[in-house]
Amino acid sequence: MAAKKKSVLAQRANELEDAVVRMFTGEAPAAKAKKKRKAKRKAAKAAPAKGAAKKAKKAKKAAKKPAKKAKKAAKKVVRKAKRKARR
């Protein structure tokens, strides 16, 4: 059975603990472990579809921007009108 992978938090806690122990024992700092490089997956077939989905999402987001600005402007007008009404 493969060893259960530690969470990042647990890894950091262990590193800190080791560092503190080394500080008080006068040991040299441990060699830093090399980061593992992730293997790139072959996604050439899915790439065009993914690109289209991304473009659609961006277009949707872009369409929301002017609507948000208009909403803000309307709110501003209402606030201004309220202030004038109180005078």
Sequence and secondary structure as in RCSB ss.txt:
>XXXX:A:sequence
MAAKKKSVLAQRANELEDAVVRMFTGEAPAAKAKKKRKAKRKAAKAAPAKGAAKKAKKAKKAAKKPAKKAKKAAK
KVVRKAKRKARR
>XXXX:A:secstr
       HHHHHHHHHHHHHHHHHHT                 TTTHHHHHHHHHHHHHHHHHHHHHHHHHHHHH
HHHHHHHHHHH 
